[in-house]
Amino acid sequence: MSKKITIIGSGLGGLSTALRFASIGCKVDIIEKNSTAGGRLNQLKVDDFTFDTGPSFMSMTYELDELFKSTNITNPLKLIELEPLYTVFFENNSKPYRIFKNLFKLQEEFPEEKDLPKKLERFLLRAGSFFHDTEQPVIKSNFDSLFNYILQMAKVPKRHLPYLFKTMWQEVDKNFTDEKVKIVLSLVAFFLGSTPFQTPAIYSLLNYTEMKYNGYWAVEGGMYQVVIELVKILESMGVKFHYNTEIVEYENNGGNLRFIDQNGNKWDSDIFIVNSEAPWFRGKVMNRGKYSERKLDKYHWTLAPFTIYLGVKGKVDNLDYHNYFLGSNFKGYADKIFTSSIIPQKPYYYVNVLSKYVKNAAPDNHENIFILCPVPDLRYKSNWNDRDEIANNIIEDLSGRVGFNLKSNTVVREIFTPIEWQDKFNLYKGSGLGLAHDIMQVGALRPKNKDEEFDNLYYVGASTTPGTGLPMVVISSKLVFDRIIKEGKI
């Protein structure tokens, strides 16, 4: 008789886990709070415009290849490699900087940084060495205890130790002289939901994965196509989706775990796997004192997203698919933005234009524009009544910098503040990417993917092992799958 696996949440981590278990004959059910699958990897449709809600590109795409190959399924996704990787607009600079994987093209963008290809090769070589020395023993390993984690870390070559005691900014500052080059290379810290002045230098490995090892990729049809294809495959394998169903409490019936949804329905299963924020779920649903609101507030959480979805008439020629808009006070801005209750008049932000790659994402002669501005989470700024003022400031700034009047050409406009992100996807205080990657919040120091009390309860996703980001949650699905198989539960 096949085991019954119940997955709570249908983000990429939950869908990947479901695929792994369904492929070996398990009966899989997925419980989803919302009316569609995907979690924050979702889709927003307004009139004739279609937006990717959150992630707009990915790296380390070989992790998707591993997922499909390990389950004997042909990868149905068509990926588009981005080159340039992205474009950076600095304040008071008329010329945008295109960031190429081709280091000689990159040198042409930054002529002030002499011998940039040589310096970058050396910088990336070191980052790549660290990545490959830690990928298997640290990133792709389960840890049963802190002692086990320390033993694994001890296997990492000692030459990498300095990385642990420096920030990303210190690392780029040591290797490069031009301020703009330093800023560009440290932007990957924002992908982790933090700043380069807080993020450990070890995450320079992301520079290596973006510029040398894999690059950045869009998905033909938009990022939500990943979810569409996975759901299609899972349904063909007999996986059942239960939408508009939210788990709100649990029962302990003589050691037997049972979950209860918002309608009072009770859910039994041989194994439960939670694809919600692991620390939030432990606190909110499991009522664990270790994860009370007071204690969770002391964790280092990633940025909260303030997102704007614009449908505009006309083509915005000066925007590429993937763009960053920065001001003139990088360190001062980074130091304040995550903990201030006041949003600067000229915030930094990211812009994605899906219609550059997906024709039916917007009507003819229109663009769909996704804007993400990192802002303080709800611990620091709980009132977002100024949402329209903030959005107007961003839109006005963007209009001036690309030479296109967005306001007068806007057809569709939607705004998600950290409140919407919290409420829609159960993200703690609106934190967009879950727990940050401080040295004290990585490896065995992250909330474990095995529950402390119930032997048949596990966790998958961004705030458990190994960390945040689309490829990391695919790895997370493999880690929890391997743990359950190793424990002989299947």
C-alpha positions, 0 to 999 in steps of 0.5 A: 500500500502506497504512503499518503503524503500531504503537502501544505502549501504549493510554492515551488518547494511544495510542488517539487517535493510532490513531484519527487514523491508522486514519481515513486508511487506515493499518494500525494495531496496538496493543500493550498490557501489560495485559488491558484498554485505557486505561492509567491511564484504566482501570476496576476491577471488584470484585464488584458495584462498578465504579470509574474507576481514575484520572481522574474528570472532564475539562476542555477537552472541545472537544479530544475534539470536535476528535479525532472531527470530524477523523476524520469520526466522530460523537462517541459520548460523552455528557458531564455538566457539573458545577455546582458544579464541586466541593466543598471541605471545610476542616478544623474547618469544619462547612460545605463550600464549593461551587465554582461557575462562577457567580461570584455563587453563588460570592460567597455561599460566600465572603462574606469576600472582598468584590467576589469576582465583580469580582476573579475576572473580572479574574483570569480575564480575564488568565489567559484572555488568556495561554491564548489567546495561547499555545495555538497557538504554544506548546501546539499546536506541534511544536518541532524545536529549542530555537531554534525554541521560543525563536522561538515564545515570542518571539511571545507578548505581552511583557505575559505575562512576569511570569507566568513568574517567579511561582508560582501562589500568588504570583498568587492572593495578589496578587489575593485576601485571603481565605485559603480563596479563595486555596487553592481557586484554587490547587488546580488545581496539584494537578491537574498533580501539583505544588503552587501553591508550585512551579507557575508562575503561567502555569497560572492558565490552568487556572482560566480553563478550569475557571471560564469557558471550558469547565468540568468534565465527567463522562462518562455511564457513567463516565470509562472509557466514553471508552476503551470507545467508542474501542476499539469504533470502532477495532476496527470500523476494523480496528485490532488489539489485542494484550493482555498483551504488554509490550515489553521490549527492541529490536533495531537491525538495520542501522538497522532498528528492531525491538521484542521483547516479554516472550515473545521475539516480534519486532515490525516496523513502518513506524512505531512510536509509544510511548504510555508515559512517554517518558523512562522508555521511552527509559531502560528499553527503549532504554537511553539514558544520558541517561535513566538512573535516576540522571538521571531521579531528578533530574527533577521528577516529579508526585505519586504517587497513593495510591488507595483504592476503597471499596464501602460500604452506604448512601448518603453524602448529604454527599458530592458527585460531586467533593470535596476534603478539606483540613487547616489548614496548606496551605503547610506540608503542600504543602512536605513531602508530596512529599519526606517518607517519613512520611505525615501522620496527617491527609493531604489527599485527593480523593474521587469518588463515581461512583455519584452519576452512574452507577446501575450503578456500585454495587448499590442503596443502596450507594456506590462511593467513590474516594479519592486522596491525593497522596503521595511517589513511590518515590524518597522512600518506597519501603516501603509496608508501612504502606498499611493504616494510612494508608488507615485514617487517611484513612477515619476522617477522611473518616467524621468529616467527612461523618458516615457510618461508612465502616469499619463499612459497607465491603463492598469495599476495594482499595488501590493504592500508588505501587508498584501504580501503577508496576508496573501502568502503568510509571509512573516511581517511581509518579509519577501524571501523569509529568513536572511542568510546571516552566518547564524541563520545558515546550515544547521542554524536555520529551522530544521526540515524535520519537526522537533515533536512529531515524527511525521512532520517535515518542512520545505521551502525558503526558511528551512534548509538550505535557504532562499531563492528558486534553486534553493527551494528545489534543493530543499525539496530534495533534502526533505525527500532524501531525509524521509527515504533515509528514515525508512518512512516510505 
